[in-house]
Amino acid sequence: MVGEEGAFVLGWEEVLTEEELSMTLKVLCMSEEEFKEYKEQDGWESDEEENSVLSNEALSRLKTPCKKLLYDSVLLTLESYGSDLKAEQDLLNNKEAYEKLSGREQQALHVRYGQKRILHQLLELVR
């Protein structure tokens, strides 16, 4: 369902792998009975709900179980980082420490910081 990487791609404005995320949330939030019924009815075909763009606004309107699942998943993802958003911001703001980093480390810092900002934005949307 989520491809080989098992990850979703989030942007500043919307989910870039919206079909995969939508289907995954739908299935994971179903009861066992709902899942059996959905599978028996060949429910894997595209429906109107799945064709909508998962914009930030749409994410904030998800049903409570889906929001909780996303929220908890984001927290787990953030925990997998070695540092928090504030530590990355502090390093970016500390010119002396930042300049001691190699070019590759500086680029990695910017990537991690951007990823964490997007994840924190998602936390706010599904809170």
C-alpha positions in Angstrom: 0.0 0.0 0.0 2.8 2.5 0.8 5.4 1.4 -1.6 8.8 -0.1 -1.1 10.0 2.6 1.3 7.0 2.3 3.6 6.9 6.1 4.0 4.7 9.0 3.1 5.9 12.2 1.5 4.7 15.4 3.1 5.1 18.9 1.8 4.4 22.3 3.3 1.0 22.6 1.6 -0.2 19.0 1.2 0.6 15.3 1.3 2.5 14.4 -1.9 1.7 10.7 -1.6 -2.0 11.4 -0.9 -3.4 8.2 -2.4 -1.2 6.0 -0.3 -1.8 7.9 2.9 -5.5 8.1 2.4 -5.8 4.4 1.7 -3.6 3.5 4.6 -5.5 5.6 7.1 -8.8 4.3 5.8 -7.7 0.7 6.3 -5.9 1.1 9.6 -8.9 2.9 11.1 -11.4 0.2 10.1 -12.7 -2.3 12.5 -12.1 -5.9 11.6 -15.7 -6.3 10.4 -15.5 -3.1 8.3 -12.3 -4.4 6.7 -13.8 -7.8 5.9 -16.8 -6.1 4.3 -14.6 -3.6 2.4 -12.5 -6.4 1.1 -15.5 -8.6 0.1 -17.0 -5.7 -1.9 -13.8 -5.2 -3.8 -13.6 -1.9 -2.1 -10.0 -1.4 -3.3 -11.3 0.6 -6.3 -10.9 4.3 -6.2 -13.7 6.2 -4.5 -14.6 9.9 -4.2 -13.0 10.3 -0.8 -9.6 9.1 -2.1 -9.7 11.5 -5.1 -9.6 14.6 -2.9 -6.3 16.3 -2.3 -4.9 15.8 1.2 -4.2 19.5 1.8 -3.3 20.8 5.2 -6.9 21.9 5.6 -8.2 18.5 4.7 -5.7 16.9 7.2 -7.1 19.0 9.9 -10.7 17.7 9.1 -9.8 14.0 9.3 -11.8 11.8 11.6 -10.5 11.6 15.1 -9.1 8.0 14.9 -7.2 8.9 11.7 -5.9 12.1 13.3 -4.7 10.2 16.4 -3.0 7.6 14.2 -1.2 10.4 12.3 -0.3 12.3 15.5 1.2 9.2 17.2 3.1 8.3 14.0 4.6 11.8 13.8 5.7 11.6 17.4 7.4 8.3 16.8 9.1 9.7 13.7 10.3 12.8 15.7 11.7 10.5 18.4 13.8 8.7 15.8 15.9 11.8 15.3 18.9 12.3 17.5 17.9 15.9 18.4 14.9 18.1 18.6 13.7 21.0 16.5 15.1 23.6 19.0 18.6 22.0 19.0 18.6 22.3 15.1 17.4 25.9 15.3 20.0 26.7 17.9 22.8 25.2 15.8 21.6 27.1 12.7 21.6 30.4 14.7 25.0 29.8 16.2 27.3 31.1 13.4 30.5 29.9 15.0 29.3 26.3 15.6 27.6 26.2 12.2 30.8 27.2 10.4 32.7 24.4 12.1 30.4 21.9 10.3 31.5 20.5 6.9 29.5 21.4 3.9 27.8 18.0 4.0 26.9 18.4 7.7 25.5 21.9 7.0 23.3 20.5 4.2 22.2 17.6 6.4 21.3 20.1 9.2 19.1 22.1 6.8 17.4 18.9 5.6 16.7 17.6 9.2 15.5 21.0 10.3 13.1 21.3 7.3 11.8 17.7 7.9 11.2 18.5 11.6 9.4 21.7 10.8 7.0 19.9 8.5 6.4 17.2 11.1 5.7 19.8 13.7 3.3 21.5 11.4 1.5 18.2 10.8 1.3 17.7 14.6 -0.5 21.0 14.9 -2.9 20.1 12.0 -4.0 16.8 13.5 -4.0 17.9 17.2 
